[in-house]
Amino acid sequence: MEALGQHVVDRGVAVAGAALAELGEASLLGLDQATVADSLVALSALEAQVAELKHRVVAHAAEVRVEEPTGATTTATWLAHATRTTRRAARRAVHLAEALGRFAVLRGAMAAGWVNLEQATVVVRALEDLPSDLPTWVVAEAERTLVELAAAHDADDLRVLGDRVLALVAPEVGEAHEAAQLAAAEKDAERATKLTLTPDGSGRVHGRFVVPELHAAMLRKMLMALVVHDRPAPAADEPEADCPDGAVLRGEPQRRTTADELGRAFCELLERLDGREAPKVGGTGATVVVTMTLETLQGGLASAVLDTGDRVAAHTARRLACEAGIVPVVLGGKGQVLDQGRKQRFFTTAQVIALGARDGGCTAEGCRTAAWFCHAHHDDPWSTGGRTDLARGRLLCPSHHRRVHDPAYEHRVTGDNRVVFTRRT
């Protein structure tokens, strides 16, 4: 053993190191279950005591600027290099060391082996997240409460309890703080809300989304209802189980809800939605329009076209023709009365659907805007006696609809029903 230092900490570390060195090659044969259990609990307490001592020394290292002799810029930088740890871990250690200097009750519990390092980290975070204008006694009571709770709860439990510790020690203050936290969290979630849909060119679309917890809960419940509805009836002797997504599946055998099931449920949910309740875009709202030939409807193989420009298989089109949220347009079959003459100024939904089936999208030359996003336009202005008839109507995207009314441009209709614009000089 090397010569013991003069300071009690130096001597203690040397003695502990020497004792552990002797145990390095010790055989574990002969340790029964009870002894092993006791040893692991004792070692966990010892880890906590060593962690407290280490962080107390780290705090002192920052005070005496241990990094100066080496030219390191910060204590964390020196610690990372000297102990071969990452700078991230070293910075966390310096931060915790400083915090333990402010929270004496927590530090004392670690020194006694009652609170481990993982728990202490969570408690510090909870205490530092408290409002800065709280009375000193409230912070002290929160610290004491969390240390007491650590005797029966792990770090995960403490993280949850820490978020609500004010409700335990100062209910009125905690209620106001929680309200402010929830409002801020909801605002952050609203700002972060997004959805991406990316087609891969092989008939599939990949999506990612971020939504607030409220809307995630709504979606989860709707999907789980469809999953449960589609699952086969269980046998009489099968137990009931809790679904991992949080919904209780009555009579369901114990198994996870798969991603495949959720994916199919999501597709079914979209098909069940009634687009008529959504805001209108281009006159038809969010209702999907499927255009097919009479032969396709009657069993043919020719594909059908959606008003978004996408194509679907014939069998899918026939199925969609039976769905409440889908409008089928059968070319060559009997349909609605579409020409309204002078009876009304605006094109009806049925007329807009027919225009989409005929035009396929914006009729401006070179424009590929899908039909569902277009406006119905009168070739002969209503104000000058024009009729709301299909023969004198067409689809134009919002940009080209504005341009057709812009006096800075003139336009003409070509033989293939395309609109060509020319800027006036």
C-alpha positions as CSV (number, residue, x, y, z in Angstrom):
1,M,0.0,0.0,0.0
2,E,1.3,3.4,-0.9
3,A,1.9,5.8,1.9
4,L,-1.3,7.3,3.3
5,G,-1.9,11.0,2.8
6,Q,-2.4,13.5,5.5
7,H,-6.0,14.5,4.8
8,V,-8.8,12.2,6.1
9,V,-10.3,12.0,2.6
10,D,-7.0,11.1,1.1
11,R,-6.4,8.4,3.7
12,G,-10.0,7.1,3.4
13,V,-9.8,6.7,-0.3
14,A,-6.5,4.9,0.0
15,V,-7.9,2.5,2.6
16,A,-11.0,1.8,0.5
17,G,-9.0,1.3,-2.6
18,A,-6.7,-1.2,-0.8
19,A,-9.6,-3.1,0.6
20,L,-11.3,-3.4,-2.8
21,A,-8.0,-4.5,-4.4
22,E,-7.9,-7.4,-2.0
23,L,-11.4,-8.4,-3.1
24,G,-10.4,-8.3,-6.8
25,E,-9.5,-11.9,-6.9
26,A,-11.7,-13.2,-4.1
27,S,-13.7,-16.3,-5.0
28,L,-17.5,-16.0,-4.8
29,L,-17.9,-19.7,-4.0
30,G,-19.8,-20.2,-0.7
31,L,-22.0,-17.1,-1.0
32,D,-25.5,-18.4,-0.6
33,Q,-28.6,-16.6,-2.0
34,A,-29.3,-14.6,1.2
35,T,-25.7,-13.5,1.4
36,V,-25.6,-12.5,-2.2
37,A,-28.8,-10.5,-1.8
38,D,-27.4,-8.7,1.2
39,S,-24.1,-8.0,-0.5
40,L,-25.8,-6.5,-3.5
41,V,-27.9,-4.2,-1.4
42,A,-24.9,-3.2,0.6
43,L,-22.8,-2.6,-2.5
44,S,-25.6,-0.3,-3.9
45,A,-25.5,1.7,-0.7
46,L,-21.7,1.8,-1.0
47,E,-22.0,3.1,-4.6
48,A,-24.2,5.9,-3.4
49,Q,-21.7,6.8,-0.7
50,V,-18.8,6.8,-3.1
51,A,-20.8,8.9,-5.6
52,E,-21.6,11.5,-2.9
53,L,-17.9,11.7,-1.9
54,K,-16.8,11.9,-5.5
55,H,-19.2,14.8,-6.3
56,R,-18.3,16.6,-3.1
57,V,-14.6,16.4,-4.2
58,V,-15.6,17.5,-7.7
59,A,-17.3,20.6,-6.2
60,H,-14.2,21.4,-4.3
61,A,-12.1,20.8,-7.4
62,A,-14.1,23.6,-9.1
63,E,-13.5,25.9,-6.1
64,V,-9.7,25.4,-6.1
65,R,-9.6,25.4,-10.0
66,V,-8.0,22.0,-10.3
67,E,-7.6,22.6,-14.0
68,E,-5.2,25.6,-13.8
69,P,-1.9,23.6,-13.6
70,T,-2.7,21.8,-16.9
71,G,-4.1,24.8,-18.7
72,A,-7.5,23.1,-19.2
73,T,-10.3,25.7,-19.7
74,T,-12.9,24.2,-17.3
75,T,-13.1,21.8,-14.4
76,A,-15.3,19.5,-16.6
77,T,-12.7,19.5,-19.4
78,W,-9.9,18.5,-17.0
79,L,-12.1,15.9,-15.3
80,A,-13.0,14.3,-18.6
81,H,-9.4,14.0,-19.6
82,A,-8.1,12.9,-16.3
83,T,-10.7,10.2,-15.7
84,R,-11.1,9.2,-19.4
85,T,-14.8,10.0,-19.4
86,T,-16.7,11.9,-22.0
87,R,-17.1,15.7,-21.7
88,R,-20.8,15.3,-21.5
89,A,-20.5,13.0,-18.5
90,A,-18.0,15.3,-16.9
91,R,-20.2,18.3,-17.3
92,R,-23.1,16.4,-15.7
93,A,-20.9,15.5,-12.8
94,V,-19.8,19.1,-12.2
95,H,-23.4,20.3,-12.4
96,L,-24.6,17.6,-10.0
97,A,-21.7,18.4,-7.6
98,E,-22.7,22.1,-7.5
99,A,-26.4,21.2,-7.0
100,L,-25.6,18.8,-4.1
101,G,-23.8,21.7,-2.4
102,R,-27.2,23.6,-2.4
103,F,-29.4,20.6,-1.4
104,A,-27.9,19.5,1.9
105,V,-30.7,17.0,2.8
106,L,-30.2,15.2,-0.5
107,R,-26.5,15.1,-0.2
108,G,-26.7,13.7,3.3
109,A,-29.0,11.0,2.1
110,M,-26.5,10.0,-0.5
111,A,-23.7,10.0,2.0
112,A,-25.7,7.7,4.2
113,G,-26.3,5.3,1.2
114,W,-30.1,5.9,1.2
115,V,-30.4,7.7,-2.2
116,N,-28.5,6.4,-5.2
117,L,-26.9,8.5,-8.0
118,E,-29.8,7.9,-10.4
119,Q,-32.4,9.0,-7.9
120,A,-30.3,12.0,-6.9
121,T,-30.1,13.2,-10.5
122,V,-33.8,13.0,-10.9
123,V,-34.5,14.8,-7.6
124,V,-32.1,17.6,-8.6
125,R,-33.8,18.1,-11.9
126,A,-37.2,18.3,-10.2
127,L,-36.0,20.8,-7.6
128,E,-34.3,22.9,-10.3
129,D,-37.5,22.9,-12.4
130,L,-39.5,24.5,-9.6
131,P,-40.5,28.2,-10.1
132,S,-37.7,30.5,-9.2
133,D,-40.0,32.8,-7.1
134,L,-41.0,30.1,-4.6
135,P,-40.5,30.8,-0.8
136,T,-37.4,29.1,0.6
137,W,-39.5,26.9,2.9
138,V,-41.4,25.4,-0.1
139,V,-38.2,24.4,-1.9
140,A,-36.8,22.9,1.4
141,E,-40.1,20.9,2.0
142,A,-40.1,19.7,-1.6
143,E,-36.5,18.4,-1.2
144,R,-37.3,16.7,2.1
145,T,-40.4,15.1,0.6
146,L,-38.6,13.7,-2.5
147,V,-35.8,12.3,-0.3
148,E,-38.3,10.5,1.8
149,L,-40.1,9.2,-1.3
150,A,-36.8,7.8,-2.6
151,A,-36.9,5.2,0.1
152,A,-39.7,3.4,-1.7
153,H,-39.5,4.6,-5.3
154,D,-37.0,4.3,-8.1
155,A,-35.8,7.0,-10.4
156,D,-38.7,6.6,-12.9
157,D,-41.3,6.9,-10.1
158,L,-39.4,9.9,-8.7
159,R,-39.5,11.6,-12.0
160,V,-43.3,11.5,-12.1
161,L,-43.5,12.4,-8.4
162,G,-41.1,15.3,-8.9
163,D,-43.3,16.8,-11.5
164,R,-46.1,17.0,-9.0
165,V,-44.2,17.6,-5.8
166,L,-45.7,21.0,-5.3
167,A,-49.1,19.5,-5.1
168,L,-47.9,17.5,-2.1
169,V,-46.1,20.3,-0.2
170,A,-48.0,23.4,-1.3
171,P,-51.3,22.5,-3.1
172,E,-52.3,26.0,-4.0
173,V,-48.9,26.9,-5.4
174,G,-48.7,23.5,-7.1
175,E,-52.0,23.9,-8.8
176,A,-51.1,27.2,-10.4
177,H,-47.6,25.9,-11.3
178,E,-49.1,22.8,-12.9
179,A,-51.6,24.9,-14.9
180,A,-48.7,27.0,-16.2
181,Q,-46.6,23.9,-17.1
182,L,-49.5,22.3,-18.9
183,A,-50.3,25.5,-20.9
184,A,-46.6,25.8,-21.9
185,A,-46.3,22.2,-22.8
186,E,-49.5,22.4,-25.0
187,K,-48.2,25.5,-26.7
188,D,-44.8,23.7,-27.3
189,A,-46.7,20.7,-28.7
190,E,-48.8,22.8,-30.9
191,R,-45.7,24.5,-32.4
192,A,-44.0,21.1,-32.9
193,T,-47.1,19.5,-34.6
194,K,-46.3,18.4,-38.1
195,L,-47.0,15.6,-40.5
196,T,-45.1,14.4,-43.6
197,L,-46.3,12.1,-46.3
198,T,-43.7,10.8,-48.8
199,P,-44.6,8.5,-51.7
200,D,-41.9,6.0,-52.5
201,G,-43.0,5.4,-56.1
202,S,-44.1,1.9,-55.5
203,G,-47.7,2.5,-54.4
204,R,-46.8,3.2,-50.8
205,V,-46.6,6.4,-48.8
206,H,-44.4,6.8,-45.7
207,G,-45.5,9.2,-43.0
208,R,-44.3,10.7,-39.8
209,F,-46.2,13.0,-37.5
210,V,-45.9,14.8,-34.2
211,V,-49.2,15.7,-32.4
212,P,-50.2,16.9,-28.9
213,E,-51.0,14.2,-26.3
214,L,-54.7,15.0,-26.5
215,H,-54.9,14.3,-30.2
216,A,-52.7,11.2,-29.8
217,A,-55.1,9.9,-27.2
218,M,-58.1,10.5,-29.5
219,L,-56.3,8.7,-32.4
220,R,-55.2,5.8,-30.2
221,K,-58.7,5.2,-28.9
222,M,-60.3,5.3,-32.4
223,L,-57.6,2.9,-33.7
224,M,-57.9,0.5,-30.8
225,A,-61.7,0.4,-31.2
226,L,-61.2,-0.7,-34.8
227,V,-58.6,-3.2,-33.9
228,V,-60.8,-4.8,-31.3
229,H,-63.8,-4.7,-33.6
230,D,-61.8,-6.6,-36.3
231,R,-60.3,-9.2,-34.1
232,P,-62.0,-12.6,-34.1
233,A,-64.2,-13.5,-31.2
234,P,-62.1,-15.2,-28.4
235,A,-62.7,-18.7,-27.2
236,A,-64.7,-19.0,-24.0
237,D,-61.7,-20.0,-21.9
238,E,-59.4,-17.2,-23.1
239,P,-58.6,-14.6,-20.4
240,E,-59.2,-10.9,-20.6
241,A,-56.1,-8.7,-20.9
242,D,-54.9,-5.1,-20.8
243,C,-53.9,-3.7,-24.1
244,P,-50.4,-2.2,-23.9
245,D,-51.7,0.9,-25.6
246,G,-53.9,1.6,-22.6
247,A,-57.3,0.3,-23.8
248,V,-58.8,-2.7,-22.1
249,L,-59.7,-5.3,-24.7
250,R,-62.6,-7.2,-23.4
251,G,-62.2,-10.9,-23.8
252,E,-59.0,-10.5,-25.7
253,P,-56.2,-13.1,-25.4
254,Q,-53.0,-11.6,-23.9
255,R,-50.9,-10.4,-26.9
256,R,-49.6,-7.1,-28.2
257,T,-51.4,-5.0,-30.7
258,T,-49.2,-5.1,-33.7
259,A,-48.0,-2.3,-36.0
260,D,-49.8,-4.1,-38.9
261,E,-53.1,-4.0,-37.0
262,L,-52.7,-0.3,-36.2
263,G,-51.8,0.5,-39.8
264,R,-54.9,-1.3,-41.2
265,A,-57.1,0.3,-38.5
266,F,-55.7,3.8,-39.6
267,C,-56.6,3.1,-43.2
268,E,-60.1,2.0,-42.2
269,L,-60.5,5.1,-40.1
270,L,-59.7,7.3,-43.0
271,E,-62.2,5.5,-45.2
272,R,-64.9,5.9,-42.5
273,L,-64.4,9.7,-42.2
274,D,-67.1,11.8,-43.7
275,G,-65.4,14.4,-45.8
276,R,-68.6,16.5,-46.1
277,E,-67.9,17.8,-42.6
278,A,-64.5,19.2,-43.6
279,P,-64.0,22.7,-45.1
280,K,-64.5,22.8,-48.8
281,V,-61.6,23.0,-51.2
282,G,-62.3,23.4,-54.9
283,G,-66.1,22.8,-54.3
284,T,-66.0,19.2,-53.2
285,G,-64.6,19.3,-49.7
286,A,-62.4,16.4,-48.5
287,T,-64.6,13.8,-50.2
288,V,-62.6,11.5,-52.4
289,V,-63.9,11.2,-56.0
290,V,-63.2,8.0,-57.8
291,T,-63.6,8.0,-61.6
292,M,-64.1,4.7,-63.4
293,T,-65.7,3.3,-66.5
294,L,-68.9,1.4,-66.4
295,E,-66.9,-1.7,-67.3
296,T,-64.6,-1.3,-64.3
297,L,-67.6,-1.0,-62.0
298,Q,-69.1,-4.1,-63.5
299,G,-66.0,-6.2,-63.0
300,G,-63.5,-5.0,-65.5
301,L,-59.7,-4.8,-64.9
302,A,-59.1,-1.1,-65.9
303,S,-57.8,1.0,-63.1
304,A,-59.7,4.0,-61.6
305,V,-58.5,7.5,-61.0
306,L,-58.8,9.6,-57.9
307,D,-59.4,13.3,-58.0
308,T,-55.9,13.8,-56.6
309,G,-54.5,12.3,-59.8
310,D,-53.5,8.9,-58.2
311,R,-54.7,5.6,-59.6
312,V,-56.2,2.6,-57.8
313,A,-56.8,-0.9,-58.8
314,A,-60.2,-1.8,-60.2
315,H,-61.2,-4.0,-57.2
316,T,-60.3,-1.2,-54.8
317,A,-62.4,1.2,-56.8
318,R,-65.4,-1.1,-56.7
319,R,-65.0,-1.4,-52.9
320,L,-64.7,2.4,-52.5
321,A,-67.9,2.9,-54.6
322,C,-69.8,1.4,-51.7
323,E,-68.3,3.6,-49.0
324,A,-70.2,6.5,-47.5
325,G,-67.2,8.9,-47.8
326,I,-66.5,8.2,-51.4
327,V,-68.2,9.7,-54.5
328,P,-68.0,7.3,-57.5
329,V,-68.1,8.9,-61.0
330,V,-69.0,6.3,-63.6
331,L,-68.3,7.3,-67.1
332,G,-70.9,6.1,-69.5
333,G,-73.5,5.3,-66.8
334,K,-76.6,7.2,-65.7
335,G,-75.8,10.0,-63.3
336,Q,-77.2,13.1,-61.8
337,V,-78.7,16.1,-63.7
338,L,-75.6,18.3,-64.1
339,D,-76.7,21.3,-66.2
340,Q,-78.4,23.9,-63.9
341,G,-78.7,26.7,-66.5
342,R,-79.6,30.0,-64.9
343,K,-81.2,28.5,-61.8
344,Q,-78.1,29.2,-59.6
345,R,-74.8,31.1,-59.9
346,F,-72.4,28.6,-58.4
347,F,-71.5,25.2,-59.7
348,T,-73.0,22.4,-57.6
349,T,-70.9,19.7,-56.0
350,A,-72.2,17.2,-58.6
351,Q,-71.1,19.6,-61.4
352,V,-67.7,20.1,-59.8
353,I,-67.3,16.4,-59.6
354,A,-68.2,16.1,-63.3
355,L,-65.8,18.8,-64.2
356,G,-63.0,16.9,-62.4
357,A,-63.9,13.7,-64.2
358,R,-63.8,15.6,-67.6
359,D,-60.8,18.0,-67.1
360,G,-58.7,15.9,-64.8
361,G,-57.3,19.0,-63.1
362,C,-56.5,22.6,-63.8
363,T,-57.1,23.3,-67.5
364,A,-54.3,26.0,-67.7
365,E,-51.6,24.9,-70.2
366,G,-48.7,23.3,-68.4
367,C,-50.4,23.2,-64.9
368,R,-50.7,19.8,-63.2
369,T,-52.8,20.9,-60.1
370,A,-55.1,18.0,-59.2
371,A,-58.9,18.4,-59.6
372,W,-59.6,18.3,-55.9
373,F,-57.7,21.6,-55.4
374,C,-59.2,23.5,-58.3
375,H,-62.0,26.1,-58.6
376,A,-64.9,25.8,-61.0
377,H,-64.8,28.7,-63.4
378,H,-67.4,30.2,-65.8
379,D,-66.1,30.7,-69.3
380,D,-69.0,33.2,-69.8
381,P,-69.1,35.4,-66.7
382,W,-72.4,35.1,-64.8
383,S,-72.6,38.8,-64.5
384,T,-72.9,39.1,-68.3
385,G,-75.5,36.4,-68.8
386,G,-73.3,33.3,-68.6
387,R,-74.9,30.0,-67.6
388,T,-73.8,27.6,-64.9
389,D,-73.4,24.7,-67.4
390,L,-70.7,22.1,-67.8
391,A,-70.2,23.0,-71.5
392,R,-69.2,26.5,-70.5
393,G,-67.3,25.7,-67.2
394,R,-63.8,24.4,-66.5
395,L,-61.4,23.7,-63.6
396,L,-58.7,26.2,-62.8
397,C,-56.3,26.1,-59.8
398,P,-56.4,29.1,-57.4
399,S,-53.4,30.8,-59.1
400,H,-54.8,30.5,-62.6
401,H,-58.3,31.4,-61.5
402,R,-56.9,34.7,-60.2
403,R,-55.0,35.1,-63.4
404,V,-58.0,34.6,-65.7
405,H,-59.6,37.6,-64.0
406,D,-56.4,39.6,-64.0
407,P,-56.7,42.5,-66.6
408,A,-52.9,42.3,-67.1
409,Y,-53.4,39.0,-68.9
410,E,-55.5,37.8,-71.8
411,H,-56.3,34.2,-72.4
412,R,-57.7,31.8,-75.0
413,V,-59.0,28.3,-75.0
414,T,-57.3,25.8,-77.4
415,G,-58.9,23.1,-79.3
416,D,-58.0,20.5,-76.6
417,N,-59.7,22.6,-73.9
418,R,-56.5,24.1,-72.5
419,V,-56.2,27.8,-71.4
420,V,-53.3,29.7,-72.7
421,F,-52.3,33.0,-71.0
422,T,-50.5,35.9,-72.6
423,R,-49.4,39.0,-70.7
424,R,-50.7,42.2,-72.2
425,T,-48.0,44.7,-73.4
